[in-house]
Amino acid sequence: MSPEEERAQDYRERKATKLFSGRVDFLLSAPQLKFLPEPTVPEIAFCGRSNVGKSSLLNALTGRKAIARASVTPGRTQELNIFEVGEPTLLRLVDMPGYGFAKAPPKVVETWKKLVRQYLRGRQVLARNLVLVDSRHGLKDVDREMMTMLDESAVGYRVVLTKADKIKASELAKTVEAVAAEARKHPAAFPELHVTSSEKGMGIAALRAAVLQDALGESYFEKS
């Protein structure tokens, strides 16, 4: 990255951090699409396997300690949880049901899958999806299933590696290489990965900037 590009990225990250340091409020939980708010602003959705660190990432991204409740029981998020960002609201974050939970009854899992499919295919204001993948484990079959669902729904998505501080740098590099190579095979996936640690703050500022670019466009970062 050139010095000019570094300065531009630093500006974008600072502006994104400023927005997220303002109003971020939980709005509602929607068990069905009919309960979603009016589609008036762009939405960024977060999905991943249960226990991938989705709640922790949402908390880190928004600079809050518990706006998204992290649970010791994976799979607690059974609905679409909606958060509003900005005053007035500029975008919404959508916490989608976790997948890959072995203890959930099959009928419950199918209900959750149906909700996710309907949201992905029917929500016009969905600007981008973030697919969270645990750095310690890499892609699993359930992640590939989700990525294929996004490809088929024509929803662009970024792959975000979580818990990057939990493994050695050499192992992390291998995971990044393997996941990136697989992501390039998916038409709706961004080729670049985001490597993050909610606990250490790694990659969080860059992800904030990417989320705002996806939701609000490049014009949001134009200096006035």
URDA-V399604 format. One record per residue. N is the residue number from 0. PHI is phi in radians with two decimals (* if undefined). PSI is psi in degrees with one decimal (none if undefined). NEAR is the number of other C-alpha atoms within 8 Angstrom. Layout:
n:N phi:PHI psi:PSI near:NEAR
n:N phi:PHI psi:PSI near:NEAR
This chain:
n:0 phi:* psi:129.2 near:4
n:1 phi:-1.26 psi:161.7 near:5
n:2 phi:-0.97 psi:-38.4 near:6
n:3 phi:-1.14 psi:-41.8 near:6
n:4 phi:-1.16 psi:-36.9 near:8
n:5 phi:-1.12 psi:-41.5 near:9
n:6 phi:-1.14 psi:-40.0 near:8
n:7 phi:-1.13 psi:-42.3 near:8
n:8 phi:-1.17 psi:-39.1 near:9
n:9 phi:-1.07 psi:-41.4 near:8
n:10 phi:-1.10 psi:-44.2 near:8
n:11 phi:-1.08 psi:-43.0 near:10
n:12 phi:-1.16 psi:-39.7 near:12
n:13 phi:-1.17 psi:-39.8 near:9
n:14 phi:-1.19 psi:-38.4 near:10
n:15 phi:-1.15 psi:-42.4 near:12
n:16 phi:-1.10 psi:-38.1 near:11
n:17 phi:-1.10 psi:-42.5 near:8
n:18 phi:-1.11 psi:-46.4 near:10
n:19 phi:-1.25 psi:-15.9 near:13
n:20 phi:-1.41 psi:-9.3 near:9
n:21 phi:-1.57 psi:-140.8 near:9
n:22 phi:-1.23 psi:122.6 near:10
n:23 phi:-2.42 psi:111.2 near:11
n:24 phi:-2.22 psi:143.1 near:8
n:25 phi:-1.22 psi:132.4 near:9
n:26 phi:-1.78 psi:-57.6 near:8
n:27 phi:-2.93 psi:166.9 near:8
n:28 phi:-1.96 psi:131.5 near:9
n:29 phi:-2.04 psi:110.5 near:12
n:30 phi:-1.35 psi:-16.5 near:9
n:31 phi:-2.49 psi:159.4 near:8
n:32 phi:-1.06 psi:-30.9 near:9
n:33 phi:-1.13 psi:-15.8 near:5
n:34 phi:-1.61 psi:-3.0 near:8
n:35 phi:-1.21 psi:153.9 near:8
n:36 phi:-1.20 psi:165.3 near:4
n:37 phi:-1.00 psi:137.8 near:4
n:38 phi:-1.34 psi:71.9 near:8
n:39 phi:-1.77 psi:-18.6 near:5
n:40 phi:-2.37 psi:159.6 near:9
n:41 phi:-1.10 psi:151.6 near:13
n:42 phi:-2.19 psi:141.2 near:13
n:43 phi:-2.04 psi:121.6 near:16
n:44 phi:-1.79 psi:146.3 near:12
n:45 phi:-2.06 psi:128.8 near:13
n:46 phi:-2.43 psi:160.6 near:13
n:47 phi:2.99 psi:168.7 near:12
n:48 phi:-1.10 psi:152.3 near:13
n:49 phi:-1.00 psi:138.4 near:11
n:50 phi:1.27 psi:19.5 near:7
n:51 phi:-1.42 psi:-12.9 near:10
n:52 phi:1.74 psi:27.9 near:11
n:53 phi:-1.14 psi:-47.2 near:13
n:54 phi:-1.09 psi:-41.5 near:9
n:55 phi:-1.12 psi:-38.4 near:11
n:56 phi:-1.17 psi:-42.6 near:11
n:57 phi:-1.07 psi:-40.9 near:10
n:58 phi:-1.11 psi:-43.6 near:13
n:59 phi:-1.17 psi:-41.3 near:13
n:60 phi:-1.09 psi:-40.2 near:12
n:61 phi:-1.58 psi:-2.7 near:9
n:62 phi:1.21 psi:25.5 near:8
n:63 phi:-1.93 psi:160.3 near:8
n:64 phi:-1.53 psi:-31.5 near:6
n:65 phi:-2.67 psi:37.7 near:7
n:66 phi:-1.21 psi:-33.7 near:9
n:67 phi:-1.95 psi:123.1 near:8
n:68 phi:-1.35 psi:118.8 near:7
n:69 phi:-1.41 psi:136.5 near:9
n:70 phi:-2.17 psi:146.2 near:6
n:71 phi:-1.36 psi:-11.6 near:4
n:72 phi:-1.81 psi:104.2 near:5
n:73 phi:-1.04 psi:148.5 near:9
n:74 phi:1.51 psi:14.9 near:12
n:75 phi:-1.24 psi:-27.3 near:8
n:76 phi:-1.36 psi:102.7 near:10
n:77 phi:-1.89 psi:-1.8 near:10
n:78 phi:-2.29 psi:175.5 near:11
n:79 phi:-1.50 psi:112.3 near:12
n:80 phi:-1.69 psi:125.5 near:13
n:81 phi:-1.90 psi:131.8 near:13
n:82 phi:-2.16 psi:138.8 near:12
n:83 phi:-1.82 psi:141.1 near:14
n:84 phi:-2.17 psi:129.9 near:15
n:85 phi:1.75 psi:156.7 near:12
n:86 phi:-2.37 psi:99.2 near:7
n:87 phi:-1.24 psi:170.1 near:4
n:88 phi:-1.07 psi:124.4 near:9
n:89 phi:-1.76 psi:-31.0 near:11
n:90 phi:-2.76 psi:167.5 near:13
n:91 phi:-2.18 psi:146.2 near:13
n:92 phi:-1.82 psi:135.9 near:12
n:93 phi:-2.09 psi:114.2 near:12
n:94 phi:-1.56 psi:108.8 near:12
n:95 phi:-1.52 psi:158.8 near:13
n:96 phi:-1.02 psi:136.0 near:13
n:97 phi:-1.18 psi:154.0 near:14
n:98 phi:-2.19 psi:167.0 near:9
n:99 phi:1.48 psi:19.2 near:7
n:100 phi:-1.51 psi:116.4 near:10
n:101 phi:-1.29 psi:-26.8 near:4
n:102 phi:-1.53 psi:-9.8 near:4
n:103 phi:-1.33 psi:140.7 near:8
n:104 phi:-1.05 psi:143.9 near:6
n:105 phi:-0.93 psi:-39.6 near:6
n:106 phi:-1.14 psi:-36.5 near:6
n:107 phi:-1.19 psi:-43.2 near:8
n:108 phi:-1.05 psi:-43.5 near:9
n:109 phi:-1.15 psi:-36.0 near:8
n:110 phi:-1.11 psi:-43.3 near:8
n:111 phi:-1.13 psi:-42.1 near:11
n:112 phi:-1.08 psi:-40.4 near:8
n:113 phi:-1.09 psi:-43.0 near:8
n:114 phi:-1.05 psi:-44.6 near:11
n:115 phi:-1.11 psi:-46.2 near:10
n:116 phi:-1.04 psi:-45.0 near:9
n:117 phi:-1.10 psi:-40.6 near:10
n:118 phi:-1.13 psi:-46.7 near:9
n:119 phi:-1.10 psi:-38.4 near:11
n:120 phi:-1.57 psi:-17.9 near:7
n:121 phi:-2.07 psi:0.9 near:6
n:122 phi:-1.76 psi:102.3 near:9
n:123 phi:-1.16 psi:-26.6 near:5
n:124 phi:-1.56 psi:3.3 near:9
n:125 phi:-1.19 psi:110.6 near:12
n:126 phi:-1.54 psi:-35.2 near:11
n:127 phi:-2.84 psi:154.7 near:13
n:128 phi:-2.08 psi:142.7 near:13
n:129 phi:-1.92 psi:121.7 near:12
n:130 phi:-1.75 psi:112.5 near:13
n:131 phi:-1.56 psi:133.6 near:14
n:132 phi:-2.29 psi:129.7 near:15
n:133 phi:-1.20 psi:121.5 near:13
n:134 phi:-1.01 psi:-28.4 near:14
n:135 phi:-1.30 psi:-21.3 near:10
n:136 phi:-2.09 psi:-20.5 near:7
n:137 phi:1.22 psi:-166.1 near:10
n:138 phi:-1.26 psi:134.1 near:9
n:139 phi:-1.93 psi:169.8 near:7
n:140 phi:-1.03 psi:-35.2 near:6
n:141 phi:-1.19 psi:-30.8 near:9
n:142 phi:-1.19 psi:-42.9 near:12
n:143 phi:-1.11 psi:-36.8 near:9
n:144 phi:-1.10 psi:-41.9 near:8
n:145 phi:-1.14 psi:-43.1 near:8
n:146 phi:-1.09 psi:-39.3 near:11
n:147 phi:-1.16 psi:-39.9 near:9
n:148 phi:-1.06 psi:-40.2 near:9
n:149 phi:-1.19 psi:-40.8 near:13
n:150 phi:-1.00 psi:-46.8 near:13
n:151 phi:-1.20 psi:-27.2 near:7
n:152 phi:-1.52 psi:-3.6 near:8
n:153 phi:1.02 psi:40.6 near:7
n:154 phi:-1.87 psi:115.5 near:13
n:155 phi:-1.15 psi:143.9 near:12
n:156 phi:-2.54 psi:152.9 near:12
n:157 phi:-1.87 psi:139.4 near:13
n:158 phi:-1.63 psi:125.7 near:14
n:159 phi:-2.06 psi:117.4 near:12
n:160 phi:-1.45 psi:129.1 near:13
n:161 phi:-1.86 psi:166.6 near:15
n:162 phi:0.97 psi:39.1 near:14
n:163 phi:-1.17 psi:-17.6 near:14
n:164 phi:-1.43 psi:-5.8 near:8
n:165 phi:-1.56 psi:-4.7 near:7
n:166 phi:-2.29 psi:164.4 near:10
n:167 phi:-1.18 psi:152.2 near:7
n:168 phi:-1.01 psi:-37.7 near:6
n:169 phi:-1.17 psi:-39.6 near:6
n:170 phi:-1.23 psi:-37.0 near:8
n:171 phi:-1.09 psi:-42.1 near:12
n:172 phi:-1.06 psi:-40.0 near:8
n:173 phi:-1.13 psi:-42.0 near:8
n:174 phi:-1.12 psi:-44.6 near:11
n:175 phi:-1.02 psi:-45.1 near:10
n:176 phi:-1.11 psi:-44.8 near:8
n:177 phi:-1.18 psi:-44.6 near:9
n:178 phi:-1.19 psi:-40.7 near:10
n:179 phi:-1.09 psi:-41.4 near:11
n:180 phi:-1.08 psi:-39.3 near:8
n:181 phi:-1.29 psi:-37.9 near:8
n:182 phi:-1.08 psi:-33.7 near:11
n:183 phi:-1.12 psi:-17.2 near:10
n:184 phi:-1.48 psi:-9.1 near:6
n:185 phi:-1.77 psi:122.3 near:10
n:186 phi:-1.09 psi:-27.9 near:6
n:187 phi:-1.66 psi:-2.0 near:10
n:188 phi:-1.57 psi:140.5 near:13
n:189 phi:-1.19 psi:141.2 near:11
n:190 phi:-1.24 psi:-27.7 near:7
n:191 phi:-1.58 psi:141.6 near:7
n:192 phi:-1.69 psi:157.6 near:11
n:193 phi:-1.89 psi:122.5 near:10
n:194 phi:-1.82 psi:119.6 near:10
n:195 phi:-2.32 psi:159.6 near:13
n:196 phi:-2.46 psi:112.9 near:14
n:197 phi:-1.12 psi:-34.5 near:12
n:198 phi:-1.24 psi:-40.0 near:8
n:199 phi:-1.72 psi:-10.6 near:6
n:200 phi:1.46 psi:6.0 near:10
n:201 phi:-1.11 psi:126.2 near:11
n:202 phi:1.29 psi:0.8 near:10
n:203 phi:-1.23 psi:-44.3 near:12
n:204 phi:-1.09 psi:-42.2 near:13
n:205 phi:-1.14 psi:-37.2 near:9
n:206 phi:-1.19 psi:-39.1 near:10
n:207 phi:-0.99 psi:-47.6 near:12
n:208 phi:-1.09 psi:-40.3 near:13
n:209 phi:-1.14 psi:-40.0 near:8
n:210 phi:-1.08 psi:-44.0 near:9
n:211 phi:-1.21 psi:-37.0 near:11
n:212 phi:-1.08 psi:-43.7 near:10
n:213 phi:-1.13 psi:-40.0 near:10
n:214 phi:-1.42 psi:-43.3 near:12
n:215 phi:-1.95 psi:-10.7 near:11
n:216 phi:1.51 psi:169.5 near:8
n:217 phi:-1.15 psi:-26.8 near:7
n:218 phi:-1.08 psi:-25.3 near:6
n:219 phi:-1.10 psi:-28.0 near:8
n:220 phi:-1.65 psi:2.7 near:7
n:221 phi:-1.19 psi:130.8 near:6
n:222 phi:-1.30 psi:133.3 near:3
n:223 phi:-1.58 psi:none near:2
